[in-house]
Amino acid sequence: MNNDYPNQTPPLRIAIVDDETPARQSLTTMLTTFRPDCRLVGEANCVSTGIQLLRLAKPDIVLLDINLTDGSAFDLLDAFPNAGFKVVFTTAYDEFSLKAFRYNALDYLLKPILPRDLVASIDRATQRPLAEQSPKLVNLRNEAPNHQLSRLALHSADGLVFLRLDHIIRLEADSNYTTFHCSNHERHTVIRPLKEFEELLPETRFFRIHQSHLINFDFVKKVLKKDGGFVVMADGSQLPMARRRKDEFMAWLLENREDVA
């Protein structure tokens, strides 16, 4: 009878699903260096290979990128309605950070990932029961693919700020900085380009009328024709409309706004 290491804990089995080779290599190096007690059971670079990997390797934890070459993390999770693994989302965009907080779907890591954050995330994963994760992942899967966000999580100079979409009047760009102007007179500036928020926010509500201005139509008071076109917002701001966007904006109104005749 072999009694060697009778109380030894089996190594934590970890899989990585990320479409970027450098990202996978970085995670592997950090795991090897800072969590030698973990065992990497495989890597995948897309949804289809990720599904195969998770079914065969049966990991304890999956480090899962949000955007994959043939779909998203949520397409992969749809194949596992009762996931037998814990999930740590990894992403270059913090549009999903709010979801991770709201549903506590284990954790998320914002790229570039730091070793201390990876270690802390794995530690949290080992402490939380698997049963706690499942219903929260279901909610996350249902909301995230369609970008049905009700709030945004912003990393501002003041810390992490949560903004409801229906409180955002407009967004204003200044180089790589974006300032959110809100209905409660608050302003929040983040070091992220306006384009990222243009891609994230629901296109049925938000429209970029100018390279520096993204507006929430719910707060539009007037659309003026003078000098090429201006939009007057509920906060009193009068924003210029790029000439090349004027016709597109009017077409967008007719397509997305039932209250425009």
C-alpha positions as CSV (number, residue, x, y, z in Angstrom):
1,M,0.0,0.0,0.0
2,N,1.4,3.4,-1.0
3,N,1.0,6.0,1.7
4,D,3.3,8.6,0.1
5,Y,1.7,12.1,0.4
6,P,-1.6,10.8,1.8
7,N,-3.0,14.3,2.4
8,Q,-1.6,16.0,-0.7
9,T,-4.1,18.2,-2.5
10,P,-4.4,17.5,-6.2
11,P,-3.1,20.4,-8.3
12,L,-5.7,22.9,-9.5
13,R,-6.5,22.2,-13.2
14,I,-6.6,25.3,-15.4
15,A,-7.4,25.8,-19.0
16,I,-6.9,28.9,-21.1
17,V,-9.1,30.0,-24.0
18,D,-7.9,33.1,-25.7
19,D,-7.5,33.9,-29.4
20,E,-4.2,35.8,-28.9
21,T,-1.0,33.7,-28.8
22,P,0.9,36.3,-26.7
23,A,-1.9,36.5,-24.2
24,R,-1.9,32.7,-23.8
25,Q,1.9,32.6,-23.5
26,S,1.8,35.4,-20.9
27,L,-0.9,33.6,-18.8
28,T,1.1,30.3,-19.0
29,T,4.3,32.0,-17.9
30,M,2.6,33.7,-14.9
31,L,0.9,30.4,-13.8
32,T,4.2,28.6,-14.0
33,T,6.1,31.3,-12.1
34,F,3.6,32.4,-9.5
35,R,1.2,29.4,-9.2
36,P,3.4,26.3,-9.6
37,D,0.7,24.4,-7.6
38,C,-1.6,24.7,-10.6
39,R,-1.6,22.5,-13.6
40,L,-2.3,23.8,-17.1
41,V,-4.4,21.2,-18.8
42,G,-4.6,22.8,-22.2
43,E,-5.1,25.9,-24.4
44,A,-7.6,26.9,-27.1
45,N,-7.9,29.8,-29.4
46,C,-11.5,29.9,-30.4
47,V,-15.0,28.7,-29.4
48,S,-15.0,25.4,-31.3
49,T,-11.6,24.3,-30.0
50,G,-12.4,25.7,-26.6
51,I,-15.5,23.5,-26.3
52,Q,-13.5,20.4,-27.2
53,L,-10.8,21.3,-24.7
54,L,-13.2,21.8,-21.8
55,R,-15.1,18.6,-22.5
56,L,-11.9,16.5,-22.7
57,A,-9.7,18.2,-20.0
58,K,-12.4,18.9,-17.4
59,P,-10.6,21.8,-15.8
60,D,-11.4,23.3,-12.4
61,I,-10.9,26.9,-13.7
62,V,-11.1,28.4,-17.2
63,L,-9.3,31.7,-18.0
64,L,-11.7,32.8,-20.7
65,D,-11.3,35.7,-23.2
66,I,-14.5,37.6,-24.0
67,N,-13.9,38.1,-27.8
68,L,-12.8,35.0,-29.7
69,T,-12.2,34.6,-33.5
70,D,-15.3,32.6,-34.2
71,G,-17.6,34.1,-31.5
72,S,-17.6,35.1,-27.9
73,A,-17.1,33.5,-24.5
74,F,-20.8,33.4,-24.2
75,D,-21.1,31.2,-27.3
76,L,-18.7,28.8,-25.6
77,L,-20.6,28.9,-22.3
78,D,-23.8,28.1,-24.1
79,A,-22.4,24.6,-24.7
80,F,-22.1,24.1,-20.9
81,P,-25.5,25.0,-19.4
82,N,-24.3,23.3,-16.1
83,A,-20.6,24.2,-16.2
84,G,-18.5,21.9,-14.1
85,F,-15.7,24.5,-14.0
86,K,-15.3,28.0,-12.6
87,V,-14.8,31.0,-14.9
88,V,-12.4,33.9,-14.8
89,F,-13.1,36.3,-17.7
90,T,-10.1,37.9,-19.4
91,T,-10.7,40.9,-21.6
92,A,-9.0,44.0,-23.1
93,Y,-12.3,45.9,-22.7
94,D,-14.0,46.8,-19.4
95,E,-17.5,46.9,-20.9
96,F,-18.1,43.5,-19.3
97,S,-16.5,44.3,-16.0
98,L,-19.9,45.5,-14.7
99,K,-21.5,42.2,-15.6
100,A,-18.8,40.4,-13.6
101,F,-19.5,42.6,-10.6
102,R,-23.3,42.5,-10.9
103,Y,-23.6,38.8,-11.3
104,N,-20.4,37.9,-9.5
105,A,-19.7,35.4,-12.2
106,L,-16.5,34.5,-10.5
107,D,-14.1,37.2,-11.7
108,Y,-12.7,39.2,-14.6
109,L,-9.2,40.3,-15.4
110,L,-8.6,43.4,-17.5
111,K,-5.7,43.1,-20.0
112,P,-2.8,43.7,-19.7
113,I,-3.1,41.2,-16.8
114,L,-0.7,41.6,-13.8
115,P,0.6,38.5,-12.0
116,R,-0.8,39.7,-8.6
117,D,-4.2,40.0,-10.1
118,L,-4.1,36.6,-11.7
119,V,-3.0,35.0,-8.4
120,A,-5.7,36.8,-6.5
121,S,-8.3,35.7,-8.9
122,I,-7.3,32.1,-8.8
123,D,-7.3,32.3,-5.0
124,R,-10.9,33.7,-5.1
125,A,-11.9,30.9,-7.4
126,T,-10.7,28.2,-5.1
127,Q,-12.7,29.7,-2.2
128,R,-16.1,30.0,-3.9
129,P,-18.4,27.0,-4.3
130,L,-19.2,25.9,-7.9
131,A,-22.9,25.9,-7.1
132,E,-22.8,29.7,-6.5
133,Q,-21.6,30.4,-10.0
134,S,-24.1,28.5,-12.2
135,P,-27.2,30.8,-12.0
136,K,-25.1,33.9,-12.3
137,L,-23.5,32.6,-15.5
138,V,-26.9,32.0,-16.9
139,N,-27.9,35.6,-16.3
140,L,-24.6,36.8,-17.8
141,R,-25.0,34.7,-20.9
142,N,-28.5,36.0,-21.5
143,E,-27.5,39.6,-21.2
144,A,-24.0,40.0,-22.6
145,P,-24.2,38.7,-26.2
146,N,-26.8,41.4,-27.1
147,H,-25.1,44.1,-25.2
148,Q,-28.2,44.7,-23.2
149,L,-26.4,46.8,-20.6
150,S,-28.3,48.8,-18.1
151,R,-25.1,50.3,-16.5
152,L,-21.5,50.9,-17.3
153,A,-18.5,50.3,-15.1
154,L,-15.9,53.0,-15.6
155,H,-12.4,53.2,-14.3
156,S,-12.0,56.9,-13.6
157,A,-9.5,59.0,-11.6
158,D,-11.9,58.7,-8.6
159,G,-12.1,54.9,-8.8
160,L,-14.7,52.5,-10.1
161,V,-17.9,54.4,-11.1
162,F,-21.2,52.8,-12.1
163,L,-23.3,54.8,-14.5
164,R,-26.8,53.9,-15.6
165,L,-27.3,54.3,-19.4
166,D,-30.5,56.2,-18.9
167,H,-28.5,58.8,-16.9
168,I,-25.9,59.5,-19.6
169,I,-26.7,62.6,-21.7
170,R,-23.7,62.6,-23.9
171,L,-20.0,61.6,-24.2
172,E,-17.3,64.0,-25.3
173,A,-13.9,63.0,-26.7
174,D,-10.6,64.8,-26.1
175,S,-7.8,62.7,-27.7
176,N,-7.8,59.4,-25.8
177,Y,-10.0,60.7,-23.0
178,T,-13.7,60.4,-22.8
179,T,-15.9,62.5,-20.5
180,F,-19.4,61.3,-19.6
181,H,-22.0,64.1,-19.0
182,C,-24.8,62.8,-16.8
183,S,-28.3,64.0,-15.9
184,N,-27.4,64.5,-12.3
185,H,-24.8,67.1,-13.4
186,E,-21.9,64.7,-12.7
187,R,-19.0,64.4,-15.0
188,H,-16.7,61.4,-15.2
189,T,-13.5,61.2,-17.4
190,V,-11.8,58.0,-18.3
191,I,-8.7,57.3,-20.3
192,R,-10.4,55.4,-23.1
193,P,-11.2,56.6,-26.7
194,L,-14.7,57.5,-27.6
195,K,-14.8,54.8,-30.3
196,E,-14.8,52.0,-27.7
197,F,-17.9,53.4,-26.1
198,E,-19.5,53.9,-29.5
199,E,-19.1,50.2,-30.3
200,L,-20.3,49.2,-26.9
201,L,-23.4,51.4,-26.3
202,P,-26.7,50.3,-27.9
203,E,-27.0,51.8,-31.3
204,T,-30.7,52.2,-31.0
205,R,-30.2,54.9,-28.3
206,F,-26.7,56.4,-28.9
207,F,-25.4,58.0,-32.0
208,R,-22.0,59.6,-32.8
209,I,-22.9,62.9,-34.5
210,H,-19.3,64.2,-34.6
211,Q,-15.8,62.8,-34.0
212,S,-16.0,64.4,-30.5
213,H,-19.6,63.8,-29.6
214,L,-21.7,60.7,-28.9
215,I,-25.2,61.5,-27.8
216,N,-28.1,59.8,-26.1
217,F,-31.2,60.6,-28.1
218,D,-33.4,60.5,-25.0
219,F,-31.8,63.8,-24.0
220,V,-32.0,65.5,-27.4
221,K,-34.1,68.7,-27.3
222,K,-33.6,70.1,-30.8
223,V,-31.9,69.4,-34.1
224,L,-31.0,72.7,-35.8
225,K,-30.2,73.2,-39.4
226,K,-28.0,76.2,-39.1
227,D,-24.4,76.2,-40.0
228,G,-24.4,72.6,-41.2
229,G,-26.4,71.3,-38.3
230,F,-26.4,71.3,-34.4
231,V,-28.0,69.2,-31.8
232,V,-29.2,70.8,-28.6
233,M,-29.1,68.5,-25.6
234,A,-31.0,68.6,-22.3
235,D,-28.0,69.9,-20.4
236,G,-28.0,73.1,-22.6
237,S,-25.1,72.0,-24.7
238,Q,-25.2,72.8,-28.5
239,L,-23.2,70.2,-30.3
240,P,-22.0,70.5,-33.9
241,M,-23.0,67.7,-36.3
242,A,-20.4,66.6,-38.8
243,R,-21.7,67.3,-42.3
244,R,-21.0,63.8,-43.5
245,R,-23.1,62.4,-40.6
246,K,-26.1,64.6,-41.0
247,D,-28.0,62.4,-43.5
248,E,-26.9,59.3,-41.7
249,F,-28.2,60.7,-38.4
250,M,-31.6,61.5,-40.0
251,A,-31.8,58.0,-41.4
252,W,-30.9,56.6,-38.1
253,L,-33.7,58.5,-36.4
254,L,-36.3,57.2,-38.8
255,E,-35.0,53.6,-38.4
256,N,-34.5,53.5,-34.6
257,R,-36.9,56.1,-33.1
258,E,-40.6,55.4,-33.3
259,D,-41.3,58.8,-31.9
260,V,-39.8,60.6,-34.9
261,A,-42.3,61.3,-37.7
